[in-house]
Structures are given as structure tokens and as C-alpha cells.
Amino acid sequence: MASPSPSPRKNPSRSMNQVALALELPFIMIACIVIAGGAGYLIDRWLHTSPAFTLILGFLGFGAGVWDIIRRLSRSNPD
């Protein structure tokens, strides 16, 4: 009779958490910039203005992305 397979670990290893975080961070940054810049683009088209809102909201999206990355890194590093 075959022995039962070992149960999966409940907590992934620390290195796997770090790999997952490293793969997630660029997507967070790009998503913040694209969403904010896209909203700025739509506002510019609606108001018939130059790309002022696209640039302003794009920079705000960049700042939000940096802030979110710093927040996630500080939360994952308990030092």
C-alpha cells in the first residue's frame, strides 16, 4: 500500500515570499502610473486642454506607486 503524500506546507518559505514581492512591485508601479495618467488623459479630452492633467496625474501616479512600494517593503521587512 502506498504511503499518503505529504501535506503541503501552510506557510511559503521566506525566499518565495521575496520572489513574489519582487515580481509584484514593477506591476504596482506601472499600474499606478497608467491608471492615473489614463484618468488625466480622459480629463484632458473632456476639457479640451493640453496634456496638463495627463502630466500632473501621471506624476501623482508615480508618487503613489513609490509610496505603495515603500509601504509594502517596510511591511514585509520586520527589522
TORLOMI-195116 format. One record per atom (N, C-alpha, C): residue in three letters; x, y, z; atom name; chain. Coordinates in Angstrom, 2 decimals. Example, Ala and Ser with C-alpha at 12.3 -4.5 7.8 and 13.67 -1.06 7.14 Angstrom:
residues 2
ala|13.19|-5.69|7.80|N|A;
ala|12.30|-4.50|7.80|CA|A;
ala|13.20|-3.30|7.80|C|A;
ser|12.85|-2.25|7.08|N|A;
ser|13.67|-1.06|7.14|CA|A;
ser|12.90|0.03|7.87|C|A;
***
This chain:
residues 79
met|0.84|-1.17|0.00|N|A;
met|0.00|0.00|0.00|CA|A;
met|0.90|1.25|0.00|C|A;
ala|0.55|2.24|-0.80|N|A;
ala|1.36|3.45|-0.91|CA|A;
ala|1.10|4.37|0.28|C|A;
ser|2.17|5.02|0.69|N|A;
ser|2.01|5.96|1.80|CA|A;
ser|1.36|7.24|1.29|C|A;
pro|0.59|7.91|2.14|N|A;
pro|-0.08|9.14|1.70|CA|A;
pro|0.95|10.22|1.40|C|A;
ser|0.63|11.06|0.46|N|A;
ser|1.54|12.14|0.10|CA|A;
ser|1.62|13.14|1.25|C|A;
pro|2.77|13.77|1.40|N|A;
pro|2.90|14.73|2.50|CA|A;
pro|1.99|15.93|2.27|C|A;
ser|1.49|16.47|3.35|N|A;
ser|0.61|17.62|3.24|CA|A;
ser|1.43|18.85|2.84|C|A;
pro|0.83|19.72|2.05|N|A;
pro|1.56|20.92|1.64|CA|A;
pro|1.82|21.83|2.83|C|A;
arg|2.93|22.56|2.71|N|A;
arg|3.25|23.50|3.79|CA|A;
arg|2.24|24.64|3.79|C|A;
lys|1.90|25.08|4.98|N|A;
lys|0.92|26.16|5.09|CA|A;
lys|1.54|27.52|4.83|C|A;
asn|2.78|27.72|5.21|N|A;
asn|3.45|29.00|5.01|CA|A;
asn|4.57|28.83|3.99|C|A;
pro|4.54|29.60|2.92|N|A;
pro|5.63|29.51|1.96|CA|A;
pro|6.93|30.02|2.59|C|A;
ser|8.02|29.57|2.05|N|A;
ser|9.31|29.97|2.62|CA|A;
ser|9.54|31.46|2.43|C|A;
arg|10.44|31.99|3.19|N|A;
arg|10.73|33.43|3.14|CA|A;
arg|11.28|33.83|1.77|C|A;
ser|12.09|32.96|1.18|N|A;
ser|12.65|33.30|-0.13|CA|A;
ser|11.56|33.36|-1.20|C|A;
met|10.56|32.50|-1.10|N|A;
met|9.47|32.54|-2.07|CA|A;
met|8.62|33.80|-1.89|C|A;
asn|8.46|34.23|-0.66|N|A;
asn|7.75|35.50|-0.42|CA|A;
asn|8.51|36.66|-1.04|C|A;
gln|9.83|36.65|-0.93|N|A;
gln|10.64|37.71|-1.50|CA|A;
gln|10.59|37.70|-3.03|C|A;
val|10.59|36.52|-3.62|N|A;
val|10.48|36.42|-5.07|CA|A;
val|9.12|36.94|-5.54|C|A;
ala|8.08|36.56|-4.84|N|A;
ala|6.74|37.02|-5.21|CA|A;
ala|6.64|38.54|-5.08|C|A;
leu|7.22|39.10|-4.05|N|A;
leu|7.19|40.54|-3.87|CA|A;
leu|7.99|41.24|-4.96|C|A;
ala|9.15|40.69|-5.31|N|A;
ala|9.98|41.29|-6.35|CA|A;
ala|9.29|41.26|-7.71|C|A;
leu|8.50|40.24|-7.97|N|A;
leu|7.77|40.17|-9.23|CA|A;
leu|6.54|41.07|-9.23|C|A;
glu|6.02|41.37|-8.07|N|A;
glu|4.81|42.17|-7.95|CA|A;
glu|5.09|43.68|-8.04|C|A;
leu|6.22|44.12|-7.54|N|A;
leu|6.49|45.55|-7.42|CA|A;
leu|6.50|46.30|-8.75|C|A;
pro|7.11|45.80|-9.82|N|A;
pro|7.06|46.56|-11.08|CA|A;
pro|5.64|46.73|-11.61|C|A;
phe|4.80|45.73|-11.42|N|A;
phe|3.42|45.83|-11.89|CA|A;
phe|2.65|46.88|-11.10|C|A;
ile|2.94|47.00|-9.82|N|A;
ile|2.29|48.01|-8.99|CA|A;
ile|2.66|49.40|-9.50|C|A;
met|3.94|49.60|-9.76|N|A;
met|4.42|50.90|-10.22|CA|A;
met|3.79|51.28|-11.55|C|A;
ile|3.83|50.35|-12.50|N|A;
ile|3.27|50.63|-13.83|CA|A;
ile|1.77|50.86|-13.75|C|A;
ala|1.08|50.07|-12.95|N|A;
ala|-0.37|50.21|-12.84|CA|A;
ala|-0.75|51.57|-12.26|C|A;
cys|-0.04|52.05|-11.27|N|A;
cys|-0.35|53.36|-10.68|CA|A;
cys|-0.17|54.47|-11.72|C|A;
ile|0.91|54.41|-12.48|N|A;
ile|1.17|55.45|-13.47|CA|A;
ile|0.14|55.39|-14.60|C|A;
val|-0.16|54.19|-15.08|N|A;
val|-1.10|54.05|-16.20|CA|A;
val|-2.51|54.46|-15.80|C|A;
ile|-2.94|54.07|-14.62|N|A;
ile|-4.30|54.42|-14.19|CA|A;
ile|-4.43|55.93|-13.99|C|A;
ala|-3.46|56.53|-13.29|N|A;
ala|-3.54|57.97|-13.05|CA|A;
ala|-3.35|58.76|-14.34|C|A;
gly|-2.38|58.35|-15.16|N|A;
gly|-2.18|59.04|-16.43|CA|A;
gly|-3.36|58.88|-17.36|C|A;
gly|-3.98|57.69|-17.36|N|A;
gly|-5.16|57.48|-18.18|CA|A;
gly|-6.33|58.34|-17.73|C|A;
ala|-6.48|58.49|-16.43|N|A;
ala|-7.53|59.38|-15.92|CA|A;
ala|-7.25|60.82|-16.34|C|A;
gly|-5.99|61.22|-16.27|N|A;
gly|-5.62|62.56|-16.71|CA|A;
gly|-5.87|62.76|-18.19|C|A;
tyr|-5.58|61.74|-18.99|N|A;
tyr|-5.84|61.82|-20.43|CA|A;
tyr|-7.32|62.00|-20.70|C|A;
leu|-8.16|61.25|-19.98|N|A;
leu|-9.60|61.37|-20.18|CA|A;
leu|-10.11|62.74|-19.76|C|A;
ile|-9.56|63.27|-18.68|N|A;
ile|-9.95|64.62|-18.24|CA|A;
ile|-9.52|65.65|-19.28|C|A;
asp|-8.31|65.48|-19.83|N|A;
asp|-7.84|66.41|-20.87|CA|A;
asp|-8.74|66.36|-22.11|C|A;
arg|-9.15|65.19|-22.49|N|A;
arg|-10.04|65.10|-23.66|CA|A;
arg|-11.40|65.71|-23.37|C|A;
trp|-11.89|65.52|-22.16|N|A;
trp|-13.19|66.04|-21.78|CA|A;
trp|-13.19|67.57|-21.73|C|A;
leu|-12.08|68.15|-21.20|N|A;
leu|-12.00|69.60|-21.05|CA|A;
leu|-11.33|70.28|-22.24|C|A;
his|-10.88|69.52|-23.22|N|A;
his|-10.19|70.04|-24.41|CA|A;
his|-8.99|70.89|-24.01|C|A;
thr|-8.17|70.35|-23.13|N|A;
thr|-6.97|71.06|-22.69|CA|A;
thr|-5.74|70.35|-23.22|C|A;
ser|-4.61|71.02|-23.03|N|A;
ser|-3.33|70.40|-23.40|CA|A;
ser|-3.06|69.25|-22.42|C|A;
pro|-1.98|68.54|-22.58|N|A;
pro|-1.77|67.37|-21.70|CA|A;
pro|-1.39|67.72|-20.27|C|A;
ala|-1.95|68.78|-19.75|N|A;
ala|-1.62|69.20|-18.39|CA|A;
ala|-2.08|68.17|-17.35|C|A;
phe|-3.33|67.74|-17.43|N|A;
phe|-3.83|66.79|-16.45|CA|A;
phe|-3.17|65.42|-16.59|C|A;
thr|-2.82|65.06|-17.84|N|A;
thr|-2.12|63.79|-18.04|CA|A;
thr|-0.78|63.81|-17.31|C|A;
leu|-0.06|64.91|-17.46|N|A;
leu|1.25|65.01|-16.80|CA|A;
leu|1.11|65.10|-15.28|C|A;
ile|0.19|65.92|-14.82|N|A;
ile|0.02|66.10|-13.38|CA|A;
ile|-0.40|64.78|-12.72|C|A;
leu|-1.42|64.14|-13.28|N|A;
leu|-1.89|62.89|-12.68|CA|A;
leu|-0.89|61.76|-12.90|C|A;
gly|-0.12|61.82|-14.00|N|A;
gly|0.93|60.82|-14.20|CA|A;
gly|2.00|60.92|-13.12|C|A;
phe|2.40|62.16|-12.78|N|A;
phe|3.38|62.35|-11.70|CA|A;
phe|2.80|61.94|-10.35|C|A;
leu|1.53|62.25|-10.13|N|A;
leu|0.89|61.81|-8.89|CA|A;
leu|0.80|60.29|-8.82|C|A;
gly|0.55|59.66|-9.96|N|A;
gly|0.54|58.19|-10.01|CA|A;
gly|1.91|57.62|-9.73|C|A;
phe|2.95|58.28|-10.23|N|A;
phe|4.32|57.85|-9.93|CA|A;
phe|4.59|57.94|-8.44|C|A;
gly|4.19|59.05|-7.83|N|A;
gly|4.37|59.21|-6.38|CA|A;
gly|3.59|58.18|-5.59|C|A;
ala|2.37|57.90|-6.04|N|A;
ala|1.56|56.88|-5.35|CA|A;
ala|2.19|55.51|-5.49|C|A;
gly|2.77|55.22|-6.66|N|A;
gly|3.44|53.94|-6.85|CA|A;
gly|4.66|53.79|-5.95|C|A;
val|5.45|54.85|-5.87|N|A;
val|6.63|54.81|-4.99|CA|A;
val|6.20|54.64|-3.54|C|A;
trp|5.17|55.38|-3.14|N|A;
trp|4.69|55.29|-1.76|CA|A;
trp|4.19|53.88|-1.45|C|A;
asp|3.47|53.28|-2.40|N|A;
asp|2.94|51.93|-2.18|CA|A;
asp|4.07|50.90|-2.12|C|A;
ile|5.09|51.06|-2.95|N|A;
ile|6.23|50.15|-2.90|CA|A;
ile|6.96|50.26|-1.57|C|A;
ile|7.19|51.48|-1.11|N|A;
ile|7.86|51.67|0.18|CA|A;
ile|7.03|51.07|1.30|C|A;
arg|5.71|51.26|1.24|N|A;
arg|4.83|50.71|2.27|CA|A;
arg|4.88|49.18|2.27|C|A;
arg|4.86|48.58|1.10|N|A;
arg|4.90|47.11|1.03|CA|A;
arg|6.25|46.56|1.47|C|A;
leu|7.33|47.25|1.10|N|A;
leu|8.66|46.78|1.52|CA|A;
leu|8.86|46.91|3.02|C|A;
ser|8.37|47.99|3.61|N|A;
ser|8.53|48.17|5.05|CA|A;
ser|7.66|47.17|5.82|C|A;
arg|6.52|46.80|5.26|N|A;
arg|5.65|45.83|5.90|CA|A;
arg|6.24|44.42|5.82|C|A;
ser|6.94|44.11|4.71|N|A;
ser|7.48|42.77|4.54|CA|A;
ser|8.78|42.58|5.29|C|A;
asn|9.46|43.66|5.66|N|A;
asn|10.75|43.58|6.36|CA|A;
asn|10.54|43.97|7.82|C|A;
pro|10.45|43.01|8.74|N|A;
pro|10.14|43.32|10.13|CA|A;
pro|11.33|43.85|10.94|C|A;
asp|12.43|44.19|10.29|N|A;
asp|13.62|44.66|11.03|CA|A;
asp|13.39|45.94|11.75|C|A;
***
